[in-house]
Amino acid sequence: MSWLSGYDTIRTYRLPGTCHEKSFCPKCSSALPSIQADGAMAVVPAGSLDSELDCRPTARICLASRAKWSEGWDEVEEIAGLPG
């Protein structure tokens, strides 16, 4: 992962008393990649990528606390563009 520009403007917020941290653009609030857990984990929001990945995710995390409506996505129809 490499930055094209704007690295020096990134803002990061850590929720006090937790390990939750979010990095974002101060101009548009877009979620941005960050290195967390003392360098042990790279968090990369999918919307921040501008090219194909040459690796796959290694885990789906926090499944025990996911919303009930998010279960069963494997059965949902996939549509390449907008419906209709």
N, C-alpha and C positions, 0 to 999 in steps of 0.2 A: 504494500500500500504506500502510495506517495502522494503528497499534496501538490496540487498545481499552483494554488495561490491561497492567500488568506489565512494561513496557519497562525499567524501572530494575532489575529482578531478573534479566535475561537474562545468562547466562554464555556465554563464547566460549572455545573451545580451539583453538589453532593447533599443528599438529604441527611440532616444531622442524625447521628445515632444509628445509621444504617450503612450498608455497602452500596446503596443505589446511587448512581452517578449518571448525569446526562451532559453531553457536550453539544453545543448548538451554535448556529450563526447568530450574532447579535443584530444583524440587519433584517433577516427574513425568518428567523427562528427555526430553520431547518435542522433536523437532528444530524449530527456529524459523528464520524468514527472517533473512538478513543481507546487508549490502552488503560486497562483497569487491573485490579487485584495485584498491585505491585509488579506489573508487566506480564502476569500469567494469562491474561485474557484480552483479546481484541474484540471490542464491540463495534460492529459495522452495520448501521442501519441500511437496509436494502436500497432505499431511495437515494442514498448518497453515492451509489456506484455509477460509473459512467462507461463501464465495459463488462464483458463477460467474465465470469469467475472461472479459475482453473482448479477450484477446490469446492467441496460440498460442505454444508454445515456439519458439525460433529455432534450436535445435541439439540434437542427441543427442550427448553427449560421451563420450569414453573408450571408444568402440566397439572399438578395437583390443585392449583388455585385458579385455573383458567375458568372463564365464564362458560356456563352450560351451553350457550348458543354457539360456542366455537367448536363443539364436539361434532364428529361425523363429517368433516370436510372432504374426506376421501370419496364420499358418495355424491358430492355436489357437482353439477354439470360445469365443465370448463368451456368458456367462450373466448375465442381469440381476440375479438374486438368488443364493441359495444353491443348489447342485445338489441334485437329488432331489426 
